[in-house]
Amino acid sequence: MLKEPRPGRVKTRLGRDIGMTRSAWWFRHQSTSLLRRLRDPRWDITLAVAPDHEGLQSRVWPMDLRRVPQGRGDLGARMGVQFRMPTKGSICVIGADIPGINRHRIAQAFKALGDHDAVFGPADDGGYWLIGLKRTRPVPPKLFSDVRWSTQYALCDTIKTLPNHRVAKVQTLRDVDTVTDLRALANSTKA
């Protein structure tokens, strides 16, 4: 899931710390790098873009990748659209602001769906960087209902919307929402 990298429209919490232009620049380069790292013949990449019209027309993202609009609503409503699209096979939805995502971690998530109905990639702030569904059963109608987004409860709230699902978790990663996250990322790459 990607937002058009425009100042004031993307990574606004980070933008309050480092400036909106710099945060948009960081997101654009992080997203571009992520897309390069994730290309793999084992899966198809579809870009769920926002805002819908501008994202579909954008020249920022690779033209060879399929794009679909995210639609309206909160994060849960927009992710729900992706899981309800008529496609075959398992689906994993990820955010683009997690530098630690790579092919190996995506492959682990798809592998976990072999004997689970859902998979999460937890984030260290209580949210998650990945959610995947096996799609051998209908998407629960209350998926993402009453989730407290951008809080330490987002992951546990979302799991509660998947009753009777066997849930797996893969590696916990750090997303970048604030300058503290960005510094932690910089320090981890120095080690």
Secondary structure, 3 states (H helix, E strand, C coil): CEECCCCCCCCHHHHHHHCHHHHHHHHHHHHHHHHHHHCCCCCCCEEEEECHHHHHHCCCCCCCCEEEECCCCCHHHHHHHHHCCCCCCCEEEECCCCCCCCHHHHHHHHHHCCCCCEEEEEECCCCEEEEEECCCCCCCCCCCCCCCCCCCCHHHHHHHCCCCCCEEECCCECCCCCHHHHHHHHHHHHC
